[in-house]
Amino acid sequence: MKMDTKLMDAVMDSLFVAKKAYETLPPLPPGIKPVYHRVLNLLYQCKEHEKEIRVSELSTALDMQLPNMTKII
């Protein structure tokens, strides 16, 4: 399988830009873990669509085990 060099360059450029964008984010407040941000973001997205979500659906969407998600919530 031959790799398309233009496609690979585009992917690498995108990853580089994403890394730079991530580095410009302010640090999280003390006591806040990145997973908390992911949970809050998912809850916010569900609220925008006026959709109720269960803890089990959160854990599946974020690829976490249910006991860990229950502990976070």
PDB file as gemmi writes it, atoms N, CA and C in Angstrom:
CRYST1    1.000    1.000    1.000  90.00  90.00  90.00 P 1                      
ATOM      1  N   MET A   1       0.840  -1.167   0.000  1.00  0.00           N  
ATOM      2  CA  MET A   1       0.000   0.000   0.000  1.00  0.00           C  
ATOM      3  C   MET A   1       0.892   1.238   0.000  1.00  0.00           C  
ATOM      4  N   LYS A   2       0.719   2.076  -0.990  1.00  0.00           N  
ATOM      5  CA  LYS A   2       1.525   3.284  -1.128  1.00  0.00           C  
ATOM      6  C   LYS A   2       0.873   4.426  -0.340  1.00  0.00           C  
ATOM      7  N   MET A   3       1.677   5.130   0.424  1.00  0.00           N  
ATOM      8  CA  MET A   3       1.154   6.232   1.220  1.00  0.00           C  
ATOM      9  C   MET A   3       1.166   7.513   0.391  1.00  0.00           C  
ATOM     10  N   ASP A   4       0.114   8.248   0.496  1.00  0.00           N  
ATOM     11  CA  ASP A   4       0.008   9.533  -0.180  1.00  0.00           C  
ATOM     12  C   ASP A   4       0.751  10.562   0.675  1.00  0.00           C  
ATOM     13  N   THR A   5       1.858  11.092   0.161  1.00  0.00           N  
ATOM     14  CA  THR A   5       2.677  12.009   0.960  1.00  0.00           C  
ATOM     15  C   THR A   5       1.953  13.323   1.250  1.00  0.00           C  
ATOM     16  N   LYS A   6       1.131  13.783   0.331  1.00  0.00           N  
ATOM     17  CA  LYS A   6       0.393  15.024   0.573  1.00  0.00           C  
ATOM     18  C   LYS A   6      -0.616  14.836   1.707  1.00  0.00           C  
ATOM     19  N   LEU A   7      -1.274  13.701   1.706  1.00  0.00           N  
ATOM     20  CA  LEU A   7      -2.232  13.395   2.762  1.00  0.00           C  
ATOM     21  C   LEU A   7      -1.518  13.280   4.104  1.00  0.00           C  
ATOM     22  N   MET A   8      -0.387  12.592   4.115  1.00  0.00           N  
ATOM     23  CA  MET A   8       0.375  12.430   5.350  1.00  0.00           C  
ATOM     24  C   MET A   8       0.876  13.782   5.860  1.00  0.00           C  
ATOM     25  N   ASP A   9       1.326  14.643   4.974  1.00  0.00           N  
ATOM     26  CA  ASP A   9       1.752  15.987   5.377  1.00  0.00           C  
ATOM     27  C   ASP A   9       0.589  16.778   5.965  1.00  0.00           C  
ATOM     28  N   ALA A  10      -0.582  16.656   5.360  1.00  0.00           N  
ATOM     29  CA  ALA A  10      -1.768  17.364   5.858  1.00  0.00           C  
ATOM     30  C   ALA A  10      -2.149  16.868   7.251  1.00  0.00           C  
ATOM     31  N   VAL A  11      -2.079  15.562   7.462  1.00  0.00           N  
ATOM     32  CA  VAL A  11      -2.402  14.991   8.771  1.00  0.00           C  
ATOM     33  C   VAL A  11      -1.396  15.476   9.817  1.00  0.00           C  
ATOM     34  N   MET A  12      -0.122  15.437   9.481  1.00  0.00           N  
ATOM     35  CA  MET A  12       0.907  15.872  10.424  1.00  0.00           C  
ATOM     36  C   MET A  12       0.769  17.361  10.734  1.00  0.00           C  
ATOM     37  N   ASP A  13       0.471  18.174   9.733  1.00  0.00           N  
ATOM     38  CA  ASP A  13       0.247  19.605   9.960  1.00  0.00           C  
ATOM     39  C   ASP A  13      -0.945  19.833  10.877  1.00  0.00           C  
ATOM     40  N   SER A  14      -2.006  19.071  10.678  1.00  0.00           N  
ATOM     41  CA  SER A  14      -3.198  19.195  11.526  1.00  0.00           C  
ATOM     42  C   SER A  14      -2.877  18.834  12.971  1.00  0.00           C  
ATOM     43  N   LEU A  15      -2.120  17.775  13.160  1.00  0.00           N  
ATOM     44  CA  LEU A  15      -1.736  17.378  14.511  1.00  0.00           C  
ATOM     45  C   LEU A  15      -0.860  18.444  15.171  1.00  0.00           C  
ATOM     46  N   PHE A  16       0.034  19.040  14.409  1.00  0.00           N  
ATOM     47  CA  PHE A  16       0.896  20.091  14.934  1.00  0.00           C  
ATOM     48  C   PHE A  16       0.070  21.296  15.370  1.00  0.00           C  
ATOM     49  N   VAL A  17      -0.888  21.699  14.543  1.00  0.00           N  
ATOM     50  CA  VAL A  17      -1.750  22.838  14.871  1.00  0.00           C  
ATOM     51  C   VAL A  17      -2.600  22.516  16.106  1.00  0.00           C  
ATOM     52  N   ALA A  18      -3.110  21.294  16.187  1.00  0.00           N  
ATOM     53  CA  ALA A  18      -3.914  20.891  17.340  1.00  0.00           C  
ATOM     54  C   ALA A  18      -3.078  20.938  18.621  1.00  0.00           C  
ATOM     55  N   LYS A  19      -1.843  20.494  18.549  1.00  0.00           N  
ATOM     56  CA  LYS A  19      -0.963  20.528  19.716  1.00  0.00           C  
ATOM     57  C   LYS A  19      -0.718  21.962  20.158  1.00  0.00           C  
ATOM     58  N   LYS A  20      -0.452  22.847  19.205  1.00  0.00           N  
ATOM     59  CA  LYS A  20      -0.224  24.255  19.531  1.00  0.00           C  
ATOM     60  C   LYS A  20      -1.471  24.885  20.150  1.00  0.00           C  
ATOM     61  N   ALA A  21      -2.644  24.545  19.627  1.00  0.00           N  
ATOM     62  CA  ALA A  21      -3.891  25.075  20.170  1.00  0.00           C  
ATOM     63  C   ALA A  21      -4.091  24.580  21.599  1.00  0.00           C  
ATOM     64  N   TYR A  22      -3.790  23.317  21.847  1.00  0.00           N  
ATOM     65  CA  TYR A  22      -3.917  22.749  23.190  1.00  0.00           C  
ATOM     66  C   TYR A  22      -2.975  23.442  24.172  1.00  0.00           C  
ATOM     67  N   GLU A  23      -1.764  23.737  23.704  1.00  0.00           N  
ATOM     68  CA  GLU A  23      -0.775  24.377  24.568  1.00  0.00           C  
ATOM     69  C   GLU A  23      -1.155  25.804  24.933  1.00  0.00           C  
ATOM     70  N   THR A  24      -2.005  26.449  24.142  1.00  0.00           N  
ATOM     71  CA  THR A  24      -2.401  27.820  24.439  1.00  0.00           C  
ATOM     72  C   THR A  24      -3.529  27.898  25.467  1.00  0.00           C  
ATOM     73  N   LEU A  25      -4.155  26.770  25.776  1.00  0.00           N  
ATOM     74  CA  LEU A  25      -5.223  26.757  26.772  1.00  0.00           C  
ATOM     75  C   LEU A  25      -4.668  27.094  28.153  1.00  0.00           C  
ATOM     76  N   PRO A  26      -5.450  27.815  28.953  1.00  0.00           N  
ATOM     77  CA  PRO A  26      -4.972  28.115  30.314  1.00  0.00           C  
ATOM     78  C   PRO A  26      -4.959  26.838  31.154  1.00  0.00           C  
ATOM     79  N   PRO A  27      -4.139  26.830  32.207  1.00  0.00           N  
ATOM     80  CA  PRO A  27      -4.113  25.639  33.065  1.00  0.00           C  
ATOM     81  C   PRO A  27      -5.442  25.470  33.789  1.00  0.00           C  
ATOM     82  N   LEU A  28      -5.754  24.234  34.112  1.00  0.00           N  
ATOM     83  CA  LEU A  28      -6.987  23.944  34.837  1.00  0.00           C  
ATOM     84  C   LEU A  28      -6.870  24.448  36.276  1.00  0.00           C  
ATOM     85  N   PRO A  29      -7.986  24.867  36.855  1.00  0.00           N  
ATOM     86  CA  PRO A  29      -7.957  25.285  38.265  1.00  0.00           C  
ATOM     87  C   PRO A  29      -7.532  24.122  39.162  1.00  0.00           C  
ATOM     88  N   PRO A  30      -7.021  24.435  40.347  1.00  0.00           N  
ATOM     89  CA  PRO A  30      -6.615  23.370  41.274  1.00  0.00           C  
ATOM     90  C   PRO A  30      -7.790  22.445  41.604  1.00  0.00           C  
ATOM     91  N   GLY A  31      -7.525  21.165  41.616  1.00  0.00           N  
ATOM     92  CA  GLY A  31      -8.546  20.178  41.956  1.00  0.00           C  
ATOM     93  C   GLY A  31      -9.405  19.727  40.778  1.00  0.00           C  
ATOM     94  N   ILE A  32      -9.228  20.334  39.624  1.00  0.00           N  
ATOM     95  CA  ILE A  32     -10.003  19.963  38.434  1.00  0.00           C  
ATOM     96  C   ILE A  32      -9.128  19.080  37.548  1.00  0.00           C  
ATOM     97  N   LYS A  33      -9.651  17.914  37.224  1.00  0.00           N  
ATOM     98  CA  LYS A  33      -8.934  16.987  36.349  1.00  0.00           C  
ATOM     99  C   LYS A  33      -9.485  17.107  34.932  1.00  0.00           C  
ATOM    100  N   PRO A  34      -8.696  16.769  33.909  1.00  0.00           N  
ATOM    101  CA  PRO A  34      -9.184  16.844  32.525  1.00  0.00           C  
ATOM    102  C   PRO A  34     -10.463  16.038  32.293  1.00  0.00           C  
ATOM    103  N   VAL A  35     -10.625  14.927  32.993  1.00  0.00           N  
ATOM    104  CA  VAL A  35     -11.823  14.107  32.798  1.00  0.00           C  
ATOM    105  C   VAL A  35     -13.071  14.863  33.237  1.00  0.00           C  
ATOM    106  N   TYR A  36     -12.956  15.726  34.246  1.00  0.00           N  
ATOM    107  CA  TYR A  36     -14.109  16.530  34.676  1.00  0.00           C  
ATOM    108  C   TYR A  36     -14.577  17.431  33.538  1.00  0.00           C  
ATOM    109  N   HIS A  37     -13.626  17.987  32.821  1.00  0.00           N  
ATOM    110  CA  HIS A  37     -13.962  18.852  31.690  1.00  0.00           C  
ATOM    111  C   HIS A  37     -14.683  18.061  30.606  1.00  0.00           C  
ATOM    112  N   ARG A  38     -14.224  16.846  30.356  1.00  0.00           N  
ATOM    113  CA  ARG A  38     -14.877  16.008  29.334  1.00  0.00           C  
ATOM    114  C   ARG A  38     -16.305  15.668  29.735  1.00  0.00           C  
ATOM    115  N   VAL A  39     -16.515  15.359  31.015  1.00  0.00           N  
ATOM    116  CA  VAL A  39     -17.858  15.031  31.503  1.00  0.00           C  
ATOM    117  C   VAL A  39     -18.763  16.247  31.382  1.00  0.00           C  
ATOM    118  N   LEU A  40     -18.293  17.396  31.836  1.00  0.00           N  
ATOM    119  CA  LEU A  40     -19.098  18.613  31.761  1.00  0.00           C  
ATOM    120  C   LEU A  40     -19.426  18.981  30.317  1.00  0.00           C  
ATOM    121  N   ASN A  41     -18.472  18.806  29.419  1.00  0.00           N  
ATOM    122  CA  ASN A  41     -18.698  19.103  28.009  1.00  0.00           C  
ATOM    123  C   ASN A  41     -19.787  18.191  27.432  1.00  0.00           C  
ATOM    124  N   LEU A  42     -19.744  16.921  27.753  1.00  0.00           N  
ATOM    125  CA  LEU A  42     -20.757  15.982  27.272  1.00  0.00           C  
ATOM    126  C   LEU A  42     -22.133  16.326  27.838  1.00  0.00           C  
ATOM    127  N   LEU A  43     -22.186  16.670  29.123  1.00  0.00           N  
ATOM    128  CA  LEU A  43     -23.459  17.069  29.734  1.00  0.00           C  
ATOM    129  C   LEU A  43     -24.015  18.328  29.062  1.00  0.00           C  
ATOM    130  N   TYR A  44     -23.138  19.271  28.769  1.00  0.00           N  
ATOM    131  CA  TYR A  44     -23.557  20.506  28.106  1.00  0.00           C  
ATOM    132  C   TYR A  44     -24.120  20.217  26.713  1.00  0.00           C  
ATOM    133  N   GLN A  45     -23.445  19.334  25.970  1.00  0.00           N  
ATOM    134  CA  GLN A  45     -23.926  18.978  24.627  1.00  0.00           C  
ATOM    135  C   GLN A  45     -25.306  18.322  24.711  1.00  0.00           C  
ATOM    136  N   CYS A  46     -25.515  17.472  25.684  1.00  0.00           N  
ATOM    137  CA  CYS A  46     -26.822  16.814  25.839  1.00  0.00           C  
ATOM    138  C   CYS A  46     -27.897  17.827  26.213  1.00  0.00           C  
ATOM    139  N   LYS A  47     -27.531  18.803  27.035  1.00  0.00           N  
ATOM    140  CA  LYS A  47     -28.494  19.832  27.429  1.00  0.00           C  
ATOM    141  C   LYS A  47     -28.907  20.668  26.216  1.00  0.00           C  
ATOM    142  N   GLU A  48     -27.954  20.962  25.331  1.00  0.00           N  
ATOM    143  CA  GLU A  48     -28.269  21.740  24.128  1.00  0.00           C  
ATOM    144  C   GLU A  48     -29.290  21.025  23.258  1.00  0.00           C  
ATOM    145  N   HIS A  49     -29.240  19.709  23.229  1.00  0.00           N  
ATOM    146  CA  HIS A  49     -30.169  18.915  22.426  1.00  0.00           C  
ATOM    147  C   HIS A  49     -31.398  18.513  23.234  1.00  0.00           C  
ATOM    148  N   GLU A  50     -31.520  19.084  24.437  1.00  0.00           N  
ATOM    149  CA  GLU A  50     -32.634  18.783  25.342  1.00  0.00           C  
ATOM    150  C   GLU A  50     -32.804  17.274  25.537  1.00  0.00           C  
ATOM    151  N   LYS A  51     -31.689  16.625  25.757  1.00  0.00           N  
ATOM    152  CA  LYS A  51     -31.673  15.173  25.914  1.00  0.00           C  
ATOM    153  C   LYS A  51     -31.232  14.823  27.336  1.00  0.00           C  
ATOM    154  N   GLU A  52     -31.966  13.925  27.954  1.00  0.00           N  
ATOM    155  CA  GLU A  52     -31.561  13.416  29.261  1.00  0.00           C  
ATOM    156  C   GLU A  52     -30.529  12.316  29.041  1.00  0.00           C  
ATOM    157  N   ILE A  53     -29.592  12.206  29.961  1.00  0.00           N  
ATOM    158  CA  ILE A  53     -28.544  11.201  29.813  1.00  0.00           C  
ATOM    159  C   ILE A  53     -28.331  10.507  31.153  1.00  0.00           C  
ATOM    160  N   ARG A  54     -28.098   9.222  31.098  1.00  0.00           N  
ATOM    161  CA  ARG A  54     -27.862   8.418  32.299  1.00  0.00           C  
ATOM    162  C   ARG A  54     -26.365   8.295  32.547  1.00  0.00           C  
ATOM    163  N   VAL A  55     -26.023   7.962  33.753  1.00  0.00           N  
ATOM    164  CA  VAL A  55     -24.616   7.791  34.109  1.00  0.00           C  
ATOM    165  C   VAL A  55     -23.988   6.695  33.252  1.00  0.00           C  
ATOM    166  N   SER A  56     -24.729   5.632  32.994  1.00  0.00           N  
ATOM    167  CA  SER A  56     -24.196   4.537  32.166  1.00  0.00           C  
ATOM    168  C   SER A  56     -23.921   5.016  30.739  1.00  0.00           C  
ATOM    169  N   GLU A  57     -24.748   5.909  30.216  1.00  0.00           N  
ATOM    170  CA  GLU A  57     -24.521   6.450  28.869  1.00  0.00           C  
ATOM    171  C   GLU A  57     -23.302   7.364  28.858  1.00  0.00           C  
ATOM    172  N   LEU A  58     -23.109   8.114  29.930  1.00  0.00           N  
ATOM    173  CA  LEU A  58     -21.909   8.952  30.048  1.00  0.00           C  
ATOM    174  C   LEU A  58     -20.654   8.092  30.027  1.00  0.00           C  
ATOM    175  N   SER A  59     -20.670   7.023  30.827  1.00  0.00           N  
ATOM    176  CA  SER A  59     -19.484   6.172  30.906  1.00  0.00           C  
ATOM    177  C   SER A  59     -19.191   5.498  29.576  1.00  0.00           C  
ATOM    178  N   THR A  60     -20.229   5.118  28.849  1.00  0.00           N  
ATOM    179  CA  THR A  60     -20.025   4.508  27.532  1.00  0.00           C  
ATOM    180  C   THR A  60     -19.476   5.534  26.547  1.00  0.00           C  
ATOM    181  N   ALA A  61     -20.051   6.732  26.547  1.00  0.00           N  
ATOM    182  CA  ALA A  61     -19.625   7.775  25.610  1.00  0.00           C  
ATOM    183  C   ALA A  61     -18.180   8.203  25.846  1.00  0.00           C  
ATOM    184  N   LEU A  62     -17.755   8.179  27.099  1.00  0.00           N  
ATOM    185  CA  LEU A  62     -16.393   8.598  27.428  1.00  0.00           C  
ATOM    186  C   LEU A  62     -15.441   7.415  27.588  1.00  0.00           C  
ATOM    187  N   ASP A  63     -15.926   6.215  27.289  1.00  0.00           N  
ATOM    188  CA  ASP A  63     -15.118   4.995  27.356  1.00  0.00           C  
ATOM    189  C   ASP A  63     -14.503   4.806  28.745  1.00  0.00           C  
ATOM    190  N   MET A  64     -15.365   4.913  29.755  1.00  0.00           N  
ATOM    191  CA  MET A  64     -14.944   4.727  31.138  1.00  0.00           C  
ATOM    192  C   MET A  64     -15.769   3.604  31.758  1.00  0.00           C  
ATOM    193  N   GLN A  65     -15.237   3.017  32.808  1.00  0.00           N  
ATOM    194  CA  GLN A  65     -15.990   2.009  33.530  1.00  0.00           C  
ATOM    195  C   GLN A  65     -17.046   2.705  34.386  1.00  0.00           C  
ATOM    196  N   LEU A  66     -18.184   2.073  34.526  1.00  0.00           N  
ATOM    197  CA  LEU A  66     -19.298   2.658  35.255  1.00  0.00           C  
ATOM    198  C   LEU A  66     -18.951   3.057  36.699  1.00  0.00           C  
ATOM    199  N   PRO A  67     -18.246   2.215  37.470  1.00  0.00           N  
ATOM    200  CA  PRO A  67     -17.920   2.643  38.842  1.00  0.00           C  
ATOM    201  C   PRO A  67     -17.081   3.926  38.887  1.00  0.00           C  
ATOM    202  N   ASN A  68     -16.172   4.078  37.927  1.00  0.00           N  
ATOM    203  CA  ASN A  68     -15.357   5.290  37.889  1.00  0.00           C  
ATOM    204  C   ASN A  68     -16.218   6.508  37.563  1.00  0.00           C  
ATOM    205  N   MET A  69     -17.144   6.365  36.636  1.00  0.00           N  
ATOM    206  CA  MET A  69     -18.012   7.473  36.287  1.00  0.00           C  
ATOM    207  C   MET A  69     -18.922   7.835  37.453  1.00  0.00           C  
ATOM    208  N   THR A  70     -19.438   6.831  38.147  1.00  0.00           N  
ATOM    209  CA  THR A  70     -20.285   7.085  39.304  1.00  0.00           C  
ATOM    210  C   THR A  70     -19.513   7.844  40.371  1.00  0.00           C  
ATOM    211  N   LYS A  71     -18.240   7.502  40.549  1.00  0.00           N  
ATOM    212  CA  LYS A  71     -17.408   8.191  41.530  1.00  0.00           C  
ATOM    213  C   LYS A  71     -17.190   9.650  41.137  1.00  0.00           C  
ATOM    214  N   ILE A  72     -17.030   9.923  39.848  1.00  0.00           N  
ATOM    215  CA  ILE A  72     -16.820  11.290  39.379  1.00  0.00           C  
ATOM    216  C   ILE A  72     -18.067  12.130  39.590  1.00  0.00           C  
ATOM    217  N   ILE A  73     -19.228  11.538  39.253  1.00  0.00           N  
ATOM    218  CA  ILE A  73     -20.489  12.258  39.367  1.00  0.00           C  
ATOM    219  C   ILE A  73     -20.800  12.463  40.825  1.00  0.00           C  
TER     220      ILE A  73                                                      
END                                                                             
